[in-house]
Amino acid sequence: TNGSSNIRIENVTVDSMPFVKTSFYNGGKGFTIQTGSSESSNITIIGCKVRNCPYGVSIDTRTKVDKVYILDSEFVNCLAGVVPSSTVKTFTDIG
């Protein structure tokens, strides 16, 4: 929260995160990127697995992030693997 740079998340498995379904899914995300009012740069998720969650990775709409990399990761039985915000300047999904 409130900006960071060069964050790397490696080899994490997330399964069946709790959520509440109303008109949208509240919770249930494998990873959420929220930076608040400060900008973040170079966030990397590598070799991770998210299973049985509505969303694998969610990037909050108020988030200011320069680059997000998702490498060699799996999203199984998720409605969406990655839900990027329109505020992301560079987004790379490689496998």
Stockholm file with secondary structure:
# STOCKHOLM 1.0

chainA/1-95         TNGSSNIRIENVTVDSMPFVKTSFYNGGKGFTIQTGSSESSNITIIGCKVRNCPYGVSIDTRTKVDKVYILDSEFVNCLAGVVPSSTVKTFTDIG
#=GR chainA/1-95 SS CCCCEEEEEESCEEECCCEEESSSEEECEEEEECCTTSEEEEEEEESCEEESCSEEEEECTTCEESEEEEESCEEESCSEEEECCTTCSEEEEEC
#=GC SS_cons        CCCCEEEEEESCEEECCCEEESSSEEECEEEEECCTTSEEEEEEEESCEEESCSEEEEECTTCEESEEEEESCEEESCSEEEECCTTCSEEEEEC
//
